Amino acid sequence: MKIVVTGSLGNISKPLATELIQKGHQVTVISSSNDRKAAIEALGATAAIGTMEDADFLTHAFTRADIVYVMETLKSDAFFDHSLDVVEGITQIGYNYKQAIERSGVKKVVHLSSIGADKGPGLLRFHYNVENILRELPEDVSIKFMRPVGFYYVMYQFIPMIKQQGAIFSNNSLERKTPWVSPLDIAAVIAEDIEKPFEGRTIRYIASDEVSGRDIAKILGEAIGKPDLQWMEISDEQMLNGLLTAGMNPQTAEGYVEMNIPVRDGSLYDDFYSHMPVLGKVKLTDFAKDFAIAYNQNQ
């Protein structure tokens, strides 16, 4: 099949494209950077250089594809850009995808959404928005909404905190177990689902492990040689002040804190546990090895 993969050579898109190519599919990878062209071609894929903000480019890239995999992202420092409305920026990408899918005639879509897209609290509002935009597509367009939980690699943000303050500070719960996921497990699930029949609009949750804040501190602490590392639960106000001090866009910081409230009380996961997936292969103890490498590289 001819499959278009957005997301360049990111944490999900690269292993996804690699697996699809190994299965014999013709893969086109969309990237905004011409510097990635050679690396994309080295995988055995075709590179399409352009941006998610350009609906005309997306239409051209999607034309004649059997399936498109779409995900939304902004520049790496988007959360700290005080001139950018993150929710609005990603919502607009959703409209661009809708327009490109309609114009290109694609009938099978895999969309990388998120846990919380059914409710849209805080920053997760953009996932809620984009899902609903794509649901406006004609009924003959089948869509598989993939809803992964929190990504392990978000934990890399703990590194400067651990080094500077000796602990992990969060407005998330110390004791409540919550699901986390590896991008490798996400890519594996999507590659599997792409080869299954497309019928209507479906939702699939993706997770790798379930751990509490206490578990995270223990596992990461042992990996970096700090077995006494602690997870310190702080108030929403303290979390907000910390993000603002770090330079985050105030609107984004407020959305981040708001997003964590249903994580802390567990309500974010109501639909997840009603449709509990089989957990993936990559556990937190596996990720902790990569975390330790990153931690030690930043000494």
Contacts in CASP RR format, 6 or more apart in sequence:
PFRMAT RR
TARGET T0000
AUTHOR 0000-0000-0000
METHOD contacts of the structure
MODEL  1
MKIVVTGSLGNISKPLATELIQKGHQVTVISSSNDRKAAIEALGATAAIG
TMEDADFLTHAFTRADIVYVMETLKSDAFFDHSLDVVEGITQIGYNYKQA
IERSGVKKVVHLSSIGADKGPGLLRFHYNVENILRELPEDVSIKFMRPVG
FYYVMYQFIPMIKQQGAIFSNNSLERKTPWVSPLDIAAVIAEDIEKPFEG
RTIRYIASDEVSGRDIAKILGEAIGKPDLQWMEISDEQMLNGLLTAGMNP
QTAEGYVEMNIPVRDGSLYDDFYSHMPVLGKVKLTDFAKDFAIAYNQNQ
1 25 0 8 1.000
1 26 0 8 1.000
1 66 0 8 1.000
1 67 0 8 1.000
1 194 0 8 1.000
2 25 0 8 1.000
2 26 0 8 1.000
2 28 0 8 1.000
2 64 0 8 1.000
2 65 0 8 1.000
2 66 0 8 1.000
2 67 0 8 1.000
3 20 0 8 1.000
3 25 0 8 1.000
3 26 0 8 1.000
3 27 0 8 1.000
3 28 0 8 1.000
3 65 0 8 1.000
3 66 0 8 1.000
3 67 0 8 1.000
3 68 0 8 1.000
3 69 0 8 1.000
3 194 0 8 1.000
4 27 0 8 1.000
4 28 0 8 1.000
4 29 0 8 1.000
4 30 0 8 1.000
4 48 0 8 1.000
4 61 0 8 1.000
4 62 0 8 1.000
4 65 0 8 1.000
4 67 0 8 1.000
4 68 0 8 1.000
4 69 0 8 1.000
5 13 0 8 1.000
5 16 0 8 1.000
5 17 0 8 1.000
5 20 0 8 1.000
5 27 0 8 1.000
5 28 0 8 1.000
5 29 0 8 1.000
5 30 0 8 1.000
5 45 0 8 1.000
5 69 0 8 1.000
6 13 0 8 1.000
6 30 0 8 1.000
6 52 0 8 1.000
6 68 0 8 1.000
6 69 0 8 1.000
6 70 0 8 1.000
6 71 0 8 1.000
7 13 0 8 1.000
7 29 0 8 1.000
7 30 0 8 1.000
7 31 0 8 1.000
7 71 0 8 1.000
7 73 0 8 1.000
8 14 0 8 1.000
8 29 0 8 1.000
8 30 0 8 1.000
8 31 0 8 1.000
8 32 0 8 1.000
8 33 0 8 1.000
8 36 0 8 1.000
8 40 0 8 1.000
9 17 0 8 1.000
9 29 0 8 1.000
9 31 0 8 1.000
9 36 0 8 1.000
9 39 0 8 1.000
9 40 0 8 1.000
10 183 0 8 1.000
11 151 0 8 1.000
11 153 0 8 1.000
11 183 0 8 1.000
12 71 0 8 1.000
12 112 0 8 1.000
12 183 0 8 1.000
12 186 0 8 1.000
12 187 0 8 1.000
12 190 0 8 1.000
13 29 0 8 1.000
13 69 0 8 1.000
13 71 0 8 1.000
13 187 0 8 1.000
14 43 0 8 1.000
15 183 0 8 1.000
15 184 0 8 1.000
15 187 0 8 1.000
15 188 0 8 1.000
16 69 0 8 1.000
16 187 0 8 1.000
16 190 0 8 1.000
16 191 0 8 1.000
17 27 0 8 1.000
17 29 0 8 1.000
17 40 0 8 1.000
17 43 0 8 1.000
17 45 0 8 1.000
18 43 0 8 1.000
19 187 0 8 1.000
19 188 0 8 1.000
19 191 0 8 1.000
20 27 0 8 1.000
20 191 0 8 1.000
20 194 0 8 1.000
21 27 0 8 1.000
21 43 0 8 1.000
21 44 0 8 1.000
21 45 0 8 1.000
23 191 0 8 1.000
23 195 0 8 1.000
26 46 0 8 1.000
27 43 0 8 1.000
27 44 0 8 1.000
27 45 0 8 1.000
27 46 0 8 1.000
28 45 0 8 1.000
28 46 0 8 1.000
28 47 0 8 1.000
28 48 0 8 1.000
28 61 0 8 1.000
28 65 0 8 1.000
29 40 0 8 1.000
29 43 0 8 1.000
29 45 0 8 1.000
29 46 0 8 1.000
29 47 0 8 1.000
29 48 0 8 1.000
30 48 0 8 1.000
30 49 0 8 1.000
30 50 0 8 1.000
30 52 0 8 1.000
30 58 0 8 1.000
30 61 0 8 1.000
31 37 0 8 1.000
31 40 0 8 1.000
31 47 0 8 1.000
31 48 0 8 1.000
31 49 0 8 1.000
31 50 0 8 1.000
32 49 0 8 1.000
32 50 0 8 1.000
32 51 0 8 1.000
32 52 0 8 1.000
33 49 0 8 1.000
34 49 0 8 1.000
36 47 0 8 1.000
36 49 0 8 1.000
37 47 0 8 1.000
37 49 0 8 1.000
40 46 0 8 1.000
40 47 0 8 1.000
41 47 0 8 1.000
48 57 0 8 1.000
48 61 0 8 1.000
50 57 0 8 1.000
50 61 0 8 1.000
51 57 0 8 1.000
52 58 0 8 1.000
52 72 0 8 1.000
52 73 0 8 1.000
52 93 0 8 1.000
52 96 0 8 1.000
52 97 0 8 1.000
53 92 0 8 1.000
53 93 0 8 1.000
53 96 0 8 1.000
54 96 0 8 1.000
55 95 0 8 1.000
55 96 0 8 1.000
55 99 0 8 1.000
55 100 0 8 1.000
55 103 0 8 1.000
58 96 0 8 1.000
58 97 0 8 1.000
58 99 0 8 1.000
58 100 0 8 1.000
58 104 0 8 1.000
59 99 0 8 1.000
59 100 0 8 1.000
59 103 0 8 1.000
59 104 0 8 1.000
60 104 0 8 1.000
61 100 0 8 1.000
62 68 0 8 1.000
62 100 0 8 1.000
62 101 0 8 1.000
62 103 0 8 1.000
62 104 0 8 1.000
62 105 0 8 1.000
62 106 0 8 1.000
63 104 0 8 1.000
63 105 0 8 1.000
64 104 0 8 1.000
65 104 0 8 1.000
65 106 0 8 1.000
66 108 0 8 1.000
67 106 0 8 1.000
67 108 0 8 1.000
67 109 0 8 1.000
67 110 0 8 1.000
67 194 0 8 1.000
67 198 0 8 1.000
68 101 0 8 1.000
68 106 0 8 1.000
68 108 0 8 1.000
68 109 0 8 1.000
68 110 0 8 1.000
69 109 0 8 1.000
69 110 0 8 1.000
69 111 0 8 1.000
69 112 0 8 1.000
69 190 0 8 1.000
69 194 0 8 1.000
70 97 0 8 1.000
70 109 0 8 1.000
70 110 0 8 1.000
70 111 0 8 1.000
70 112 0 8 1.000
71 111 0 8 1.000
71 112 0 8 1.000
72 90 0 8 1.000
72 93 0 8 1.000
72 94 0 8 1.000
72 97 0 8 1.000
72 112 0 8 1.000
72 126 0 8 1.000
72 130 0 8 1.000
73 90 0 8 1.000
74 84 0 8 1.000
74 86 0 8 1.000
74 89 0 8 1.000
74 90 0 8 1.000
75 81 0 8 1.000
78 84 0 8 1.000
78 86 0 8 1.000
78 252 0 8 1.000
79 86 0 8 1.000
79 248 0 8 1.000
79 249 0 8 1.000
79 252 0 8 1.000
79 256 0 8 1.000
80 246 0 8 1.000
80 247 0 8 1.000
80 248 0 8 1.000
80 249 0 8 1.000
80 252 0 8 1.000
81 249 0 8 1.000
82 249 0 8 1.000
82 250 0 8 1.000
84 249 0 8 1.000
85 251 0 8 1.000
86 123 0 8 1.000
86 126 0 8 1.000
86 249 0 8 1.000
86 251 0 8 1.000
86 252 0 8 1.000
87 123 0 8 1.000
87 125 0 8 1.000
87 126 0 8 1.000
87 129 0 8 1.000
89 126 0 8 1.000
90 126 0 8 1.000
90 129 0 8 1.000
90 130 0 8 1.000
91 126 0 8 1.000
91 129 0 8 1.000
91 130 0 8 1.000
91 133 0 8 1.000
93 130 0 8 1.000
94 129 0 8 1.000
94 130 0 8 1.000
94 133 0 8 1.000
94 134 0 8 1.000
95 133 0 8 1.000
97 130 0 8 1.000
97 133 0 8 1.000
97 134 0 8 1.000
98 133 0 8 1.000
98 134 0 8 1.000
98 136 0 8 1.000
98 137 0 8 1.000
101 109 0 8 1.000
101 134 0 8 1.000
101 137 0 8 1.000
101 141 0 8 1.000
102 137 0 8 1.000
102 138 0 8 1.000
106 141 0 8 1.000
107 140 0 8 1.000
107 141 0 8 1.000
107 142 0 8 1.000
107 198 0 8 1.000
108 141 0 8 1.000
108 142 0 8 1.000
108 198 0 8 1.000
109 134 0 8 1.000
109 137 0 8 1.000
109 141 0 8 1.000
109 142 0 8 1.000
109 143 0 8 1.000
109 144 0 8 1.000
110 143 0 8 1.000
110 144 0 8 1.000
110 146 0 8 1.000
110 190 0 8 1.000
110 193 0 8 1.000
110 194 0 8 1.000
111 130 0 8 1.000
111 131 0 8 1.000
111 134 0 8 1.000
111 143 0 8 1.000
111 144 0 8 1.000
111 145 0 8 1.000
111 146 0 8 1.000
112 146 0 8 1.000
112 148 0 8 1.000
112 186 0 8 1.000
112 190 0 8 1.000
113 127 0 8 1.000
113 130 0 8 1.000
113 131 0 8 1.000
113 145 0 8 1.000
113 146 0 8 1.000
113 147 0 8 1.000
114 124 0 8 1.000
114 127 0 8 1.000
114 147 0 8 1.000
114 148 0 8 1.000
114 150 0 8 1.000
115 124 0 8 1.000
115 147 0 8 1.000
115 148 0 8 1.000
115 149 0 8 1.000
115 150 0 8 1.000
115 179 0 8 1.000
115 205 0 8 1.000
115 268 0 8 1.000
115 269 0 8 1.000
115 272 0 8 1.000
116 124 0 8 1.000
116 127 0 8 1.000
116 128 0 8 1.000
116 147 0 8 1.000
116 262 0 8 1.000
116 268 0 8 1.000
116 271 0 8 1.000
117 124 0 8 1.000
117 127 0 8 1.000
117 128 0 8 1.000
117 131 0 8 1.000
117 145 0 8 1.000
117 147 0 8 1.000
118 128 0 8 1.000
118 271 0 8 1.000
119 128 0 8 1.000
119 262 0 8 1.000
119 268 0 8 1.000
120 127 0 8 1.000
120 128 0 8 1.000
121 258 0 8 1.000
121 259 0 8 1.000
121 261 0 8 1.000
121 262 0 8 1.000
121 268 0 8 1.000
122 254 0 8 1.000
122 255 0 8 1.000
122 256 0 8 1.000
122 258 0 8 1.000
122 259 0 8 1.000
123 252 0 8 1.000
123 255 0 8 1.000
123 256 0 8 1.000
123 258 0 8 1.000
123 259 0 8 1.000
124 259 0 8 1.000
131 145 0 8 1.000
134 143 0 8 1.000
134 145 0 8 1.000
135 143 0 8 1.000
135 201 0 8 1.000
137 143 0 8 1.000
139 200 0 8 1.000
142 198 0 8 1.000
142 199 0 8 1.000
142 200 0 8 1.000
142 201 0 8 1.000
143 200 0 8 1.000
143 201 0 8 1.000
143 202 0 8 1.000
144 193 0 8 1.000
144 198 0 8 1.000
144 202 0 8 1.000
144 204 0 8 1.000
145 201 0 8 1.000
145 202 0 8 1.000
145 203 0 8 1.000
145 204 0 8 1.000
146 186 0 8 1.000
146 189 0 8 1.000
146 190 0 8 1.000
146 193 0 8 1.000
146 204 0 8 1.000
146 206 0 8 1.000
147 203 0 8 1.000
147 204 0 8 1.000
147 205 0 8 1.000
147 206 0 8 1.000
147 272 0 8 1.000
148 181 0 8 1.000
148 186 0 8 1.000
148 205 0 8 1.000
148 206 0 8 1.000
148 207 0 8 1.000
149 178 0 8 1.000
149 179 0 8 1.000
149 180 0 8 1.000
149 181 0 8 1.000
149 205 0 8 1.000
149 206 0 8 1.000
149 207 0 8 1.000
149 269 0 8 1.000
149 272 0 8 1.000
150 179 0 8 1.000
150 180 0 8 1.000
150 181 0 8 1.000
151 180 0 8 1.000
151 181 0 8 1.000
151 182 0 8 1.000
151 183 0 8 1.000
152 180 0 8 1.000
152 181 0 8 1.000
152 182 0 8 1.000
152 183 0 8 1.000
152 208 0 8 1.000
152 282 0 8 1.000
152 284 0 8 1.000
152 287 0 8 1.000
153 183 0 8 1.000
153 287 0 8 1.000
155 216 0 8 1.000
155 220 0 8 1.000
155 287 0 8 1.000
155 291 0 8 1.000
156 291 0 8 1.000
156 294 0 8 1.000
158 168 0 8 1.000
158 220 0 8 1.000
159 291 0 8 1.000
159 294 0 8 1.000
159 295 0 8 1.000
159 298 0 8 1.000
160 298 0 8 1.000
161 167 0 8 1.000
161 168 0 8 1.000
161 169 0 8 1.000
162 168 0 8 1.000
162 224 0 8 1.000
162 226 0 8 1.000
162 229 0 8 1.000
162 295 0 8 1.000
163 295 0 8 1.000
163 298 0 8 1.000
166 226 0 8 1.000
166 229 0 8 1.000
167 217 0 8 1.000
167 229 0 8 1.000
167 230 0 8 1.000
167 231 0 8 1.000
167 232 0 8 1.000
168 213 0 8 1.000
168 216 0 8 1.000
168 217 0 8 1.000
168 220 0 8 1.000
168 229 0 8 1.000
168 230 0 8 1.000
168 231 0 8 1.000
168 232 0 8 1.000
169 232 0 8 1.000
169 234 0 8 1.000
169 238 0 8 1.000
169 239 0 8 1.000
170 213 0 8 1.000
170 231 0 8 1.000
170 232 0 8 1.000
170 233 0 8 1.000
170 234 0 8 1.000
170 239 0 8 1.000
170 260 0 8 1.000
171 233 0 8 1.000
171 234 0 8 1.000
171 235 0 8 1.000
171 236 0 8 1.000
171 238 0 8 1.000
171 239 0 8 1.000
171 257 0 8 1.000
171 260 0 8 1.000
171 261 0 8 1.000
171 264 0 8 1.000
172 178 0 8 1.000
172 213 0 8 1.000
172 233 0 8 1.000
172 260 0 8 1.000
172 263 0 8 1.000
172 264 0 8 1.000
173 212 0 8 1.000
173 213 0 8 1.000
173 233 0 8 1.000
173 263 0 8 1.000
173 264 0 8 1.000
174 212 0 8 1.000
174 213 0 8 1.000
174 214 0 8 1.000
174 231 0 8 1.000
174 232 0 8 1.000
174 233 0 8 1.000
175 212 0 8 1.000
175 213 0 8 1.000
175 214 0 8 1.000
176 212 0 8 1.000
176 213 0 8 1.000
176 264 0 8 1.000
176 266 0 8 1.000
177 210 0 8 1.000
177 211 0 8 1.000
177 212 0 8 1.000
177 215 0 8 1.000
178 210 0 8 1.000
178 211 0 8 1.000
178 212 0 8 1.000
178 263 0 8 1.000
178 266 0 8 1.000
178 269 0 8 1.000
179 207 0 8 1.000
179 208 0 8 1.000
179 209 0 8 1.000
179 210 0 8 1.000
179 269 0 8 1.000
179 272 0 8 1.000
179 279 0 8 1.000
180 207 0 8 1.000
180 208 0 8 1.000
180 209 0 8 1.000
180 210 0 8 1.000
180 211 0 8 1.000
180 284 0 8 1.000
181 206 0 8 1.000
181 207 0 8 1.000
181 208 0 8 1.000
181 209 0 8 1.000
181 280 0 8 1.000
182 208 0 8 1.000
182 280 0 8 1.000
182 281 0 8 1.000
182 282 0 8 1.000
182 286 0 8 1.000
182 287 0 8 1.000
184 281 0 8 1.000
184 282 0 8 1.000
185 206 0 8 1.000
185 207 0 8 1.000
185 208 0 8 1.000
185 280 0 8 1.000
185 281 0 8 1.000
185 282 0 8 1.000
186 206 0 8 1.000
188 280 0 8 1.000
188 281 0 8 1.000
189 204 0 8 1.000
189 206 0 8 1.000
193 204 0 8 1.000
203 275 0 8 1.000
204 277 0 8 1.000
205 271 0 8 1.000
205 272 0 8 1.000
205 275 0 8 1.000
205 276 0 8 1.000
205 277 0 8 1.000
206 277 0 8 1.000
206 280 0 8 1.000
207 272 0 8 1.000
207 277 0 8 1.000
207 279 0 8 1.000
207 280 0 8 1.000
208 279 0 8 1.000
208 280 0 8 1.000
208 281 0 8 1.000
208 282 0 8 1.000
208 283 0 8 1.000
208 284 0 8 1.000
209 279 0 8 1.000
209 280 0 8 1.000
209 282 0 8 1.000
209 283 0 8 1.000
209 284 0 8 1.000
210 279 0 8 1.000
211 219 0 8 1.000
211 284 0 8 1.000
213 231 0 8 1.000
214 231 0 8 1.000
215 284 0 8 1.000
216 231 0 8 1.000
216 284 0 8 1.000
217 229 0 8 1.000
217 230 0 8 1.000
217 231 0 8 1.000
218 227 0 8 1.000
218 229 0 8 1.000
219 284 0 8 1.000
219 285 0 8 1.000
219 288 0 8 1.000
220 229 0 8 1.000
220 288 0 8 1.000
220 291 0 8 1.000
220 292 0 8 1.000
221 227 0 8 1.000
221 228 0 8 1.000
221 229 0 8 1.000
221 288 0 8 1.000
222 288 0 8 1.000
223 288 0 8 1.000
223 289 0 8 1.000
223 291 0 8 1.000
223 292 0 8 1.000
223 295 0 8 1.000
224 291 0 8 1.000
224 292 0 8 1.000
224 295 0 8 1.000
224 296 0 8 1.000
225 292 0 8 1.000
236 257 0 8 1.000
236 260 0 8 1.000
236 261 0 8 1.000
239 256 0 8 1.000
239 257 0 8 1.000
239 260 0 8 1.000
240 253 0 8 1.000
240 254 0 8 1.000
240 257 0 8 1.000
243 253 0 8 1.000
243 256 0 8 1.000
243 257 0 8 1.000
244 250 0 8 1.000
244 253 0 8 1.000
248 256 0 8 1.000
262 268 0 8 1.000
END
